[in-house]
Amino acid sequence: WFFDDYEGDNFSNVAKEQNPPSREEWLWKRDAVANAIATLHPTILALQEVEGRGVMLDLVKQLKEQHQLTYRLAFV
């Protein structure tokens, strides 16, 4: 479950349940996912259970800034 800490766009029960309780916990989770991706350095990557496009953009930004990895993003 990849949900950020912003509660304003959590309309489903799942989103409300999986929302990190604090900004710090969201950043920890985002950074841990970015670190795992950077370690694997995949050519193509697919993620499931992502809250929304903003969460993906945040992850892509972290990958670029902290790991110098650039990915094109497609969100469905």
C-alpha atoms as one frame of an Amber mdcrd trajectory, in Angstrom:
protein
   0.000   0.000   0.000   1.655   3.172  -1.223  -0.313   6.087   0.214   1.094
   9.453   1.264   0.285  11.324   4.464  -2.185  13.799   2.907  -5.661  12.827
   4.089  -7.616  15.284   1.918  -7.799  12.925  -1.058  -8.512   9.706   0.832
 -12.059   8.871  -0.166 -12.049   5.092   0.195 -11.885   3.116   3.412  -8.669
   1.443   2.231  -7.001   4.813   1.676  -8.068   5.985   5.119  -6.771   2.793
   6.735  -3.448   2.739   4.877  -2.630   6.443   5.180   0.626   6.890   7.150
  -0.020   8.555  10.508   2.621  11.253   9.988   4.695  13.047   7.367   7.821
  11.423   8.776   6.402   7.930   8.283   5.381   8.735   4.709   8.867  10.056
   3.908  10.433   6.962   5.493   8.243   4.698   3.371   8.898   6.679   0.163
  12.644   6.684   0.807  12.684   2.955   1.592  10.911   2.190  -1.686  13.285
   4.507  -3.582  16.290   2.814  -1.967  14.992  -0.639  -2.918  14.426   0.465
  -6.506  17.874   2.061  -6.674  19.466  -1.138  -5.385  17.765  -3.218  -8.073
  18.189  -0.550 -10.769  15.432  -1.999 -13.000  14.928  -0.976 -16.612  11.161
  -1.319 -16.330   9.281  -1.094 -13.070   5.604  -1.621 -12.305   4.046  -0.728
  -8.965   0.621  -1.705  -7.667  -1.612  -0.283  -4.966  -0.419   3.299  -5.467
  -2.710   6.032  -4.142  -2.392   8.381  -7.089  -0.248  10.163  -9.627   1.090
  12.610  -7.014   2.543   9.762  -4.979   4.270   8.402  -8.083   5.631  11.832
  -8.984   7.024  12.143  -5.458   8.760   8.776  -5.799  10.161   9.624  -9.246
  11.492  12.924  -7.866  13.176  11.109  -4.966  14.758   8.599  -7.334  16.155
  11.392  -9.482  17.403  13.622  -6.647  18.838  10.972  -4.314  19.841   8.201
  -6.696  20.317   9.935 -10.062  17.813   7.543 -11.651  15.358   8.852 -14.207
  12.188   7.010 -15.154   9.343   7.883 -17.461   6.046   7.606 -15.655   2.814
   6.062 -16.853  -0.005   6.018 -14.344  -3.192   4.028 -14.921
